[in-house]
Amino acid sequence: MDGEMHPPVQPAGSSSSGMMARLTLSALDRLTEDPSSWSEPVVHRALLISGLSVLLSSLAILEAHSGQQL
């Protein structure tokens, strides 16, 4: 690290990953109110897809930030 402060990196699509994370948390909140919803396979697929989307976006932010440090 060079000791300088760098502005946060905002790669393309980062706002959509934030929205996806909020939607996922909202869906999980609703699922806790109706446990029978967990038996639906589409719920598991939706959570998996949204979780992977947030993970990939997070990795892109980390990669862009580490590239900025070099």
Summary of the structure (lengths in Angstrom):
residues: 70
radius of gyration: 16.4
end to end distance: 8.2
largest distance: 53.1
contacts: 148
relative contact order: 0.21
helix: 77%
strand: 0%
